[in-house]
């Protein structure tokens, strides 16, 4: 990669990439968004597709009008687009449309639960709260450890699988960390899980928008049983998420949400439920959100996910090099240049609270980042070496400033020149922390 290239080849594909915003001093500057792990702006193609489709929008599934039939056909065809994008098996797997990854994981937690807590769910220390909390009130949850750098320990995973002696129902793991950007070896994890008669769920919220994902349906050991991800993190922020899994999982039992669209026949004494995926999609579906998701998938496919991965890794390597040269900055993710990762970099500046750094970047330079614990508090506590005693203090002192980090997260439209702006400003902060602290 030629680091002299200052502008992304994909920048024109994203809405609002060059929008001017006001600074604290009243001047205007081009907004720099390094908060893409939270949510991405829409693709131009997504907005165009939504506008084009809007003239044909109608309620789906049971309408007899032309627009209703057209909308219904588009909605159902979207499932095949999603399955192809992640190489799932269309005759074995089903696509359930939900609001986001959080709802997808909650849904699966209810569908795998059979009214007792005897089964074990293996989560990990690096999970987002959405891949931890839904399991706690239904199963016995155990956590696979991470090493001193925060990387998942496959040795500890196998130890836990052996320890629970066949009682592990599911290994649930993030495909890529929203804190450190580490990409987990999901197929190796799947192989371990299957050898011990467990299934695997991959939280793909951060992985799917940045890497090619292959569910490997033909590989008995390495296939991914369940995958969840969100459209709003892949340039289609219109309220759609996806849960992919075996149709068999959803045939028996009842969804946690029921109502219109989930049944074939009803009287006051019995119900004949629809087949999956429809029995899992109560209420009027978010057709516009599905249109947006398909448009985003088509754009990402045209770019090629390998190109997305390559460009964002180069962007991340460049940012790492620049950040390492700034005195007082501590980085919390550690990878070799060729090691799989996504474009996320967590850091702190010595002597300045994480939330103050984030506020300075926004007010003084127009740079959007995120600060805090990123809905992964146990992982942050481990990375920052926060003791249980310290956590008890925070638990009992609600007004005490919370520990955390500053997080940079890149999208395919970000530029090397934007990183130069960021690091130039961070150098000024590190040299004059007191001056900048007084500005917020």
C-alpha positions in Angstrom: 0.0 0.0 0.0 1.3 3.5 -0.9 0.7 5.5 2.2 0.9 8.7 0.2 -2.5 7.8 -1.1 -4.6 10.2 0.9 -8.1 9.5 -0.3 -10.1 6.2 -0.2 -11.2 4.8 -3.5 -14.5 4.0 -1.8 -15.2 7.4 -0.3 -17.7 8.5 -3.0 -19.8 5.4 -2.2 -20.8 6.8 1.3 -23.3 9.5 2.0 -22.0 12.5 4.0 -18.3 11.6 4.0 -17.4 15.2 3.3 -20.0 17.0 5.4 -18.9 20.2 7.1 -19.6 20.5 10.8 -19.1 23.4 13.3 -16.2 23.4 15.8 -16.2 25.0 19.2 -14.6 28.1 17.9 -17.4 28.7 15.4 -15.4 27.6 12.3 -16.4 24.7 10.1 -14.4 21.7 9.1 -15.0 18.4 7.2 -16.3 15.8 9.7 -14.0 12.9 10.4 -15.9 9.8 11.6 -13.8 7.2 13.4 -16.8 5.7 15.2 -17.8 3.2 12.6 -17.9 0.2 15.0 -21.0 1.8 16.6 -22.8 2.5 13.3 -21.9 3.4 9.7 -23.3 6.0 7.4 -25.4 4.7 4.5 -24.1 3.8 1.1 -25.2 6.1 -1.7 -26.5 2.9 -3.3 -28.6 2.1 -0.2 -30.3 5.6 -0.3 -30.9 5.3 -4.1 -32.4 1.8 -3.7 -34.7 2.9 -0.9 -35.9 5.9 -2.9 -36.4 3.8 -6.0 -38.3 1.1 -4.1 -40.5 3.6 -2.2 -42.9 4.0 -5.1 -43.6 0.2 -5.0 -43.7 -0.2 -1.2 -46.6 -2.1 0.2 -47.5 -4.4 3.1 -46.3 -7.9 2.3 -47.3 -11.6 2.4 -51.1 -11.5 2.2 -51.9 -8.5 0.0 -53.4 -9.1 -3.4 -52.3 -5.9 -5.0 -49.4 -5.7 -7.5 -47.3 -3.6 -5.1 -47.9 -6.0 -2.3 -46.9 -9.0 -4.4 -43.8 -7.1 -5.7 -42.8 -6.2 -2.1 -43.4 -9.7 -0.9 -41.2 -11.2 -3.6 -38.4 -8.8 -2.9 -38.6 -9.5 0.8 -38.4 -13.2 0.4 -35.7 -13.1 -2.3 -33.5 -11.1 0.2 -33.0 -14.3 2.3 -31.2 -15.9 -0.6 -29.0 -12.9 -1.0 -28.0 -13.0 2.7 -27.3 -16.8 2.6 -25.1 -16.4 -0.5 -23.2 -13.5 1.1 -22.0 -15.7 4.0 -22.0 -19.0 2.1 -24.8 -20.6 4.2 -26.7 -23.7 3.1 -30.1 -22.7 1.6 -31.6 -26.1 2.1 -30.5 -26.4 5.7 -30.3 -22.9 7.1 -32.9 -20.2 7.4 -32.6 -16.4 7.6 -34.7 -14.7 10.2 -34.9 -10.9 10.0 -34.8 -9.0 13.3 -33.9 -5.5 14.4 -30.2 -6.0 15.1 -27.6 -8.4 16.4 -28.8 -8.0 20.0 -32.3 -9.1 19.1 -30.9 -12.0 17.1 -28.9 -13.3 20.0 -31.8 -12.8 22.4 -34.1 -14.7 20.1 -31.6 -17.6 19.8 -31.2 -17.7 23.6 -35.0 -18.2 24.0 -35.2 -20.8 21.2 -32.4 -22.9 22.7 -33.7 -22.7 26.2 -36.0 -25.5 27.5 -36.9 -24.2 30.9 -33.9 -25.3 33.0 -30.4 -24.1 33.6 -28.6 -27.4 33.4 -27.1 -26.8 30.0 -23.9 -24.8 29.7 -23.2 -21.8 27.4 -19.6 -21.0 26.9 -19.2 -17.3 26.3 -15.8 -15.5 26.5 -14.2 -12.7 28.4 -14.1 -10.5 25.2 -17.8 -10.5 24.5 -20.1 -7.6 24.0 -22.9 -7.5 26.6 -25.3 -8.5 23.9 -23.5 -11.9 23.7 -23.4 -12.4 27.4 -26.5 -11.0 29.2 -29.1 -12.9 27.1 -27.7 -16.2 28.2 -27.4 -15.5 32.0 -31.0 -16.0 33.1 -31.5 -19.2 31.1 -28.3 -21.2 31.2 -25.2 -21.8 33.3 -22.7 -19.5 31.6 -19.0 -20.1 31.8 -16.4 -17.7 30.3 -13.4 -18.7 28.1 -10.4 -16.8 29.2 -8.2 -14.4 27.3 -4.4 -14.0 27.5 -2.5 -10.9 28.8 -3.1 -9.1 25.5 -6.8 -9.8 25.5 -6.7 -12.5 22.8 -8.9 -15.6 23.1 -7.3 -18.7 24.5 -8.1 -21.8 22.5 -6.4 -23.9 25.1 -8.8 -22.6 27.8 -11.7 -23.2 25.4 -10.8 -26.8 25.1 -10.3 -27.1 28.8 -13.8 -25.7 29.5 -15.3 -28.0 26.9 -13.7 -31.0 28.6 -14.6 -29.7 32.1 -18.3 -29.6 31.4 -18.3 -33.2 30.0 -20.7 -32.9 27.1 -23.1 -30.4 28.8 -22.0 -27.5 26.7 -25.0 -26.6 24.4 -23.3 -23.7 22.6 -20.1 -21.9 22.3 -20.9 -18.3 21.6 -18.1 -16.0 20.4 -17.5 -12.7 18.8 -16.1 -13.0 15.3 -14.2 -9.7 15.8 -13.9 -7.8 19.0 -15.5 -4.4 19.1 -12.9 -3.3 21.7 -9.5 -4.5 20.3 -10.3 -5.4 16.7 -9.0 -8.9 17.2 -10.4 -11.4 14.7 -11.1 -14.8 16.3 -10.3 -18.1 14.4 -14.0 -19.0 14.1 -13.5 -22.2 12.2 -10.9 -23.5 14.7 -13.3 -22.6 17.4 -16.1 -24.4 15.6 -14.0 -27.5 15.2 -13.3 -27.6 18.9 -17.0 -27.1 19.7 -18.2 -29.8 17.4 -15.6 -32.3 18.7 -17.2 -32.0 22.1 -20.8 -32.1 20.7 -21.5 -28.4 21.1 -22.7 -25.9 18.5 -21.3 -22.5 17.8 -22.8 -19.0 17.4 -20.7 -16.3 15.9 -21.6 -12.7 16.8 -20.8 -11.2 13.4 -21.7 -7.6 14.1 -18.1 -6.4 13.7 -16.8 -9.2 11.5 -19.4 -9.3 8.6 -18.9 -5.7 7.5 -15.1 -6.0 7.2 -14.2 -9.6 6.3 -15.5 -12.3 4.0 -17.4 -14.8 6.1 -17.9 -18.4 5.1 -20.2 -20.5 7.2 -18.7 -23.6 5.6 -21.8 -25.7 5.4 -20.1 -28.7 3.7 -17.4 -29.0 6.4 -18.7 -31.3 9.3 -16.4 -29.8 11.9 -15.7 -26.3 10.8 -19.1 -25.1 9.8 -20.8 -22.2 11.7 -24.1 -23.3 13.1 -25.5 -19.8 13.9 -24.5 -16.3 12.7 -25.9 -12.9 13.7 -25.1 -9.5 12.4 -26.6 -6.0 11.9 -27.2 -4.0 8.7 -26.5 -0.7 10.5 -22.8 -1.6 10.9 -22.6 -2.4 7.2 -23.7 0.9 5.6 -27.5 0.2 5.8 -28.7 1.9 9.0 -32.4 1.3 8.7 -33.2 -1.1 11.6 -32.5 -4.6 10.3 -30.5 -7.5 11.7 -30.1 -11.1 10.7 -30.1 -14.4 12.5 -29.0 -17.4 10.4 -29.3 -21.0 11.7 -30.6 -24.5 11.0 -34.3 -24.6 10.1 -34.6 -27.5 12.6 -33.8 -25.2 15.5 -37.0 -23.1 14.9 -39.5 -25.8 13.9 -40.3 -26.9 17.4 -41.5 -24.6 20.2 -42.8 -21.0 20.1 -41.0 -17.8 19.4 -40.5 -15.3 22.3 -42.6 -12.8 20.1 -45.8 -14.0 18.5 -48.7 -12.3 16.7 -49.6 -11.4 13.2 -47.7 -13.3 10.5 -46.6 -16.2 12.6 -49.6 -18.6 12.2 -51.4 -20.6 9.7 -54.6 -21.3 11.6 -55.9 -20.1 15.0 -59.0 -20.6 17.1 -59.4 -20.0 20.9 -58.3 -23.5 21.7 -55.2 -24.2 19.5 -52.7 -22.7 17.1 -51.1 -24.0 13.9 -47.8 -22.1 13.7 -46.2 -21.1 10.4 -43.0 -22.8 9.3 -39.7 -21.0 10.0 -38.6 -18.3 9.3 -42.1 -16.8 9.3 -43.1 -18.1 12.8 -40.1 -16.0 14.1 -41.1 -12.7 12.5 -44.1 -11.4 14.3 -45.8 -8.2 13.1 -45.3 -6.1 10.0 -41.7 -6.6 8.7 -39.2 -3.8 8.1 -39.3 -4.1 4.3 -37.4 -0.8 3.8 -34.7 -2.1 6.1 -34.4 -5.3 4.0 -34.1 -3.3 0.8 -31.3 -1.4 2.4 -29.5 -4.5 3.6 -29.6 -6.1 0.1 -28.3 -2.9 -1.5 -25.5 -2.8 1.0 -24.6 -6.5 0.4 -24.6 -5.9 -3.4 -22.3 -2.9 -3.0 -19.9 -4.8 -0.7 -19.9 -7.8 -3.0 -19.1 -5.5 -6.0 -16.2 -4.0 -4.1 -15.1 -7.6 -2.9 -14.7 -8.1 0.8 -11.1 -9.0 0.3 -10.5 -5.5 -1.0 -12.4 -4.1 2.0 -10.3 -6.1 4.4 -7.0 -5.2 2.7 -7.6 -1.5 2.6 -8.9 -1.3 6.2 -5.9 -3.3 7.5 -3.5 -0.9 5.7 -5.3 2.0 7.2 -5.1 0.4 10.7 -1.4 -0.4 10.3 -0.7 3.2 9.3 -2.7 4.6 12.2 -0.9 2.2 14.6 2.5 3.4 13.4 1.6 7.0 13.9 0.0 6.5 17.3 3.1 4.6 18.6 5.2 7.6 17.9 3.2 9.9 20.2 4.5 10.1 23.8 2.0 9.3 26.5 -0.3 7.1 24.4 -1.0 3.6 25.5 -2.4 1.1 22.9 -4.5 -1.8 24.1 -4.5 -4.0 21.0 -1.4 -5.9 19.9 -1.2 -7.6 16.5 1.5 -8.3 13.9 1.0 -6.4 10.6 -0.2 -9.6 8.8 -2.4 -10.9 11.7 -6.1 -10.8 11.1 -7.8 -7.8 12.6 -10.5 -5.2 11.8 -9.9 -1.5 11.9 -10.4 -0.8 15.6 -7.7 0.8 17.9 -8.3 1.4 21.6 -6.0 3.8 23.4 -5.6 6.2 26.3 -3.5 9.3 26.8 -1.6 9.5 30.1 -3.1 12.1 32.5 -6.3 12.7 30.6 -9.6 10.9 31.1 -10.9 9.0 28.1 -14.1 11.0 27.9 -12.1 14.2 27.9 -10.0 13.1 25.0 -13.1 12.2 23.0 -14.7 15.6 23.8 -11.6 17.4 22.8 -11.4 15.6 19.5 -15.0 16.4 18.7 -15.0 20.1 19.8 -11.6 21.1 18.6 -11.0 19.0 15.5 -14.4 17.6 14.3 -13.3 14.0 14.9 -15.9 11.5 16.1 -14.6 8.7 18.3 -16.2 6.7 21.1 -15.1 6.5 24.7 -16.0 4.3 27.6 -16.3 0.5 27.8 -18.2 -0.1 24.5 -20.7 -2.4 26.1 -17.9 -4.8 27.0 -17.2 -3.9 30.6 -15.6 -7.2 31.8 -13.2 -7.2 28.9 -12.2 -3.5 29.5 -11.8 -4.3 33.2 -9.4 -7.1 32.3 -7.4 -5.0 29.7 -7.1 -2.1 32.2 -6.2 -4.5 35.1 -9.1 -3.2 37.3 -9.5 -5.3 40.4 -12.8 -6.7 41.8 -12.2 -4.3 44.8 -12.0 -1.3 42.5 -15.2 -2.5 40.7 -17.0 -2.7 44.1 -16.0 0.9 44.6 -17.6 1.9 41.3 -20.7 -0.2 42.1 -21.2 1.7 45.3 -20.3 5.1 44.0 -22.5 5.9 41.1 -21.1 9.4 40.5 -17.4 8.3 40.4 -15.8 8.7 36.9 -15.7 5.3 35.2 -12.6 3.8 33.7 -12.5 3.3 29.9 -10.7 3.9 26.7 -10.9 5.9 23.5 -11.8 3.9 20.5 -11.0 4.5 16.9 -12.9 2.5 14.4 -12.4 2.8 10.6 -14.7 2.3 7.6 -13.8 1.7 4.0 -14.3 5.4 3.2 -11.8 6.7 5.8 -8.6 8.2 4.5 -4.9 8.2 5.5 -5.1 12.0 5.5 -7.8 11.8 8.2 -5.4 9.8 10.3 -2.8 12.5 9.8 -5.3 15.1 11.1 -6.1 12.9 14.1 -2.5 12.1 15.1 -1.4 15.7 14.6 -4.1 16.8 17.1 -3.3 14.0 19.6 0.4 15.1 19.6 -0.8 18.6 20.6 -2.9 17.1 23.4 -0.1 14.9 24.7 2.3 17.9 24.8 -0.2 20.3 26.5 -2.6 18.1 28.5 -3.5 20.7 31.0 -4.4 23.3 28.4 -6.7 21.0 26.5 -8.2 19.6 29.7 -9.4 23.1 30.5 -11.3 23.3 27.2 -13.8 20.6 28.1 
